[in-house]
Amino acid sequence: MNAPVSTPFTNLQHELLRVYAMNLPDEDLLAIRRMIAKYLLEKARTKATQISKDKGYNQATLEKWLNEES
């Protein structure tokens, strides 16, 4: 196994560099980007849902915020 290398890259960047080194077709890269975006979106939604539950927010709260003037 390779020893960890100290660089300014994150663990995600290292992993993506390994993928990009494979010389995949463009359609595969696009599919990978979409999978990553979908994963991060789902993670953000889960976190937002949890925060809403913890703070007691509901649909009425969101409607009120939408109708407030800035």
Helices and strands as residue ranges (DSSP letters): H 11-20, H 26-55, H 59-67
